[in-house]
Amino acid sequence: MPVNDNPRSSLFCNNTLVFDRPAISCPYTYSCTVNFIFTPVNQEVRFMPVISKSKSDNEVGKALSALIHEINEGLGQTGGLISNIECDVTAGPFDATVSISVFIDGDAPREKHIIGVNEKGYSRENSMAKAEKQVNSALEAFDGTIAGSYVTTMSSLPGRVYTTIIVALNGEGLNKNTVVDSEVRRKRIKKGLELLGNDPTVINVARLANTFGVSRTMIYKDLEYLGFKRS
């Protein structure tokens, strides 16, 4: 059986990966699917979708690649931003399992995705350096923020060490798959105004435009359509 060789958490500075401190790892593997959770915010209940999946194969790299592809397909159809990720990687003599849970907050139509690498080296330092190089190369052309990361190193045989890095990214661009149409947008704005006593002056137009992925002019037109004058 492979030995989990002190998994480490990581720190990103200016989109550059820097290994930082040891993290606690659990030797047991659990597989489950969670559809959503609710979090109280200001004594209200807020819906927070979760994408939670697990894949198994004869190698960590194969399971990781298939899992990331499947999760990114789901993220492409989901609004909001990634707020956190939880990951687990286990490997045995004949199989490996990778599990990832992605927590999503809000409904802004923003691009987001997961990247991951699994690199083999002759030592822990060598495999970590290879994995770090691969991730940093992917981050060079990335425009956005890092929402979470996971790093672990495993050794199966002397001279064979594997490092796995998984990173959650929130992009600056809009996700066209989740941009809502004008009718849905206006219904949501109307509902929000009702909760605010139908006072349009308390609305942050710029933030609302960013949430729906439209211009401020479009939001003002929506307000006029709903019977509110532009101020």
C-alpha positions in Angstrom: 0.0 0.0 0.0 1.3 3.5 -0.8 2.2 5.7 2.2 0.7 9.2 2.3 3.9 11.2 2.7 2.9 14.3 4.7 0.3 16.0 2.5 0.9 19.7 2.5 -1.3 22.7 2.1 -0.2 25.5 -0.2 -0.1 29.2 -0.6 -0.4 31.1 -3.9 1.2 34.5 -4.3 0.6 36.5 -7.5 -0.6 33.3 -9.2 2.6 31.4 -8.2 2.4 28.3 -6.2 4.6 28.2 -3.0 4.5 25.1 -0.7 3.9 26.3 2.8 2.8 24.2 5.7 1.9 20.6 6.6 -1.8 19.8 6.5 -3.7 17.1 8.3 -4.8 14.1 6.1 -7.4 11.4 6.9 -6.4 7.8 5.9 -10.0 6.9 5.2 -11.9 7.5 2.0 -15.6 8.4 1.7 -17.6 8.8 -1.4 -20.8 10.7 -1.5 -22.9 13.1 -3.6 -24.3 16.3 -2.2 -26.8 18.3 -4.2 -26.9 21.5 -2.1 -26.5 23.0 1.4 -28.1 26.0 3.1 -26.2 28.6 5.0 -27.8 31.3 7.2 -26.9 34.8 6.2 -28.3 37.7 8.2 -30.9 35.3 9.6 -32.0 34.4 6.1 -31.5 31.0 4.3 -29.2 31.1 1.3 -28.9 28.3 -1.3 -25.3 27.2 -2.0 -24.9 24.5 -4.7 -22.2 21.9 -4.3 -20.7 19.7 -7.0 -19.3 16.6 -5.4 -17.9 13.7 -7.5 -15.5 10.8 -7.2 -13.6 8.7 -9.9 -11.5 5.6 -9.7 -9.0 4.1 -12.1 -5.8 2.1 -12.1 -3.7 5.4 -11.8 -4.3 8.6 -9.9 -3.5 10.6 -13.1 -6.3 8.9 -15.1 -8.9 9.2 -12.3 -7.9 12.9 -11.8 -8.2 13.8 -15.5 -11.6 12.1 -15.9 -12.9 13.7 -12.7 -11.8 17.2 -13.6 -13.4 17.0 -17.0 -16.7 15.9 -15.5 -16.6 18.6 -12.8 -15.7 21.4 -15.2 -18.7 20.4 -17.4 -20.9 20.9 -14.3 -19.3 24.2 -13.4 -19.9 25.4 -17.0 -23.7 25.0 -16.4 -23.7 26.6 -12.9 -23.8 30.3 -12.0 -21.8 31.7 -9.1 -18.2 31.7 -7.9 -16.2 28.9 -6.3 -15.9 29.6 -2.6 -14.0 26.5 -1.5 -12.9 23.0 -2.5 -12.4 19.8 -0.6 -10.3 17.0 -2.1 -9.1 13.5 -1.3 -6.6 11.2 -3.2 -6.0 7.6 -2.3 -4.0 4.9 -4.1 -3.6 1.2 -3.7 -1.6 -1.6 -5.5 -4.3 -1.9 -8.2 -6.5 1.2 -8.1 -6.7 4.9 -7.2 -9.6 7.1 -6.2 -9.9 10.9 -6.5 -12.7 12.8 -4.9 -13.5 16.5 -5.3 -16.2 18.7 -3.7 -16.7 22.2 -5.1 -18.7 24.7 -3.1 -20.3 27.5 -5.1 -21.6 30.9 -3.8 -23.9 33.4 -5.5 -25.3 33.3 -9.0 -23.0 35.7 -11.0 -22.5 34.2 -14.5 -18.7 34.0 -14.1 -16.2 31.6 -15.6 -14.7 29.1 -13.2 -12.9 25.8 -13.5 -10.7 23.2 -11.8 -7.1 22.3 -12.9 -5.1 19.4 -11.6 -1.8 17.6 -12.2 -0.2 14.4 -11.0 3.6 14.2 -11.4 6.0 11.4 -10.7 9.5 12.0 -9.4 12.5 10.1 -7.9 12.0 12.0 -4.6 9.4 14.1 -2.9 11.2 17.3 -3.8 11.6 16.3 -7.4 7.9 15.3 -7.9 6.7 18.5 -6.1 9.0 20.6 -8.3 7.6 19.0 -11.4 3.9 19.5 -10.3 4.6 23.0 -9.2 6.1 23.9 -12.6 3.0 22.4 -14.4 0.5 24.4 -12.3 2.5 27.7 -12.5 2.6 27.3 -16.3 -1.1 27.0 -16.4 -1.6 30.0 -14.2 0.6 32.3 -16.3 -2.2 32.9 -18.8 -4.9 32.9 -16.1 -6.9 36.1 -15.4 -8.8 35.8 -12.2 -8.4 34.6 -8.6 -7.6 31.3 -6.9 -10.5 30.0 -4.8 -8.8 27.0 -3.2 -6.1 24.4 -3.6 -5.1 20.9 -2.5 -1.6 19.3 -2.5 -0.6 15.8 -1.5 2.5 13.6 -2.0 2.4 9.8 -2.1 5.2 7.2 -2.4 4.5 3.6 -3.5 8.0 2.3 -4.0 11.5 3.6 -3.4 12.4 6.0 -6.2 8.7 6.5 -7.2 7.0 9.5 -5.6 3.8 11.2 -6.9 2.6 14.7 -6.2 -1.0 15.7 -6.9 -2.1 19.4 -7.0 -5.7 20.5 -7.6 -6.6 24.2 -7.9 -10.0 26.0 -8.1 -10.0 29.1 -10.3 -12.6 31.9 -10.6 -12.1 33.8 -13.9 -12.9 37.4 -14.7 -14.8 36.6 -17.8 -18.5 35.8 -18.1 -19.9 32.3 -18.4 -22.3 32.7 -21.4 -23.9 29.4 -20.5 -25.3 30.8 -17.3 -26.2 34.4 -18.4 -29.9 34.8 -17.7 -32.3 36.3 -20.2 -34.0 39.7 -19.7 -37.3 38.3 -18.5 -35.7 36.3 -15.7 -33.4 39.1 -14.8 -36.3 41.6 -14.5 -38.2 39.2 -12.3 -35.3 38.8 -10.0 -34.8 42.6 -9.8 -38.5 43.1 -9.1 -38.4 40.6 -6.3 -35.3 42.2 -4.8 -37.0 45.7 -5.0 -40.1 44.3 -3.2 -37.9 43.1 -0.4 -36.3 46.5 -0.2 -39.6 48.4 0.0 -39.6 49.2 -3.7 -36.9 51.8 -3.2 -34.6 51.8 -6.2 -32.1 54.3 -4.6 -30.7 51.5 -2.4 -29.7 49.4 -5.4 -26.0 49.2 -6.3 -26.5 49.4 -10.1 -22.8 48.6 -10.9 -22.8 45.5 -8.7 -26.2 44.4 -10.0 -24.9 44.7 -13.6 -21.8 42.6 -12.7 -24.0 39.9 -11.1 -26.1 39.5 -14.2 -23.3 40.1 -16.7 -24.8 43.1 -18.4 -24.1 46.8 -18.6 -25.4 49.4 -16.1 -27.4 50.9 -19.0 -29.2 47.6 -19.3 -30.0 47.6 -15.6 -31.4 51.2 -15.8 -33.6 50.0 -18.8 -34.8 47.1 -16.6 -35.7 49.6 -13.8 -37.6 51.8 -16.3 -39.4 48.7 -17.7 -40.5 47.9 -14.1 -41.8 51.4 -13.6 -38.9 53.0 -11.7 -37.3 56.2 -12.9 -33.6 56.5 -13.5 -32.0 58.6 -10.8 
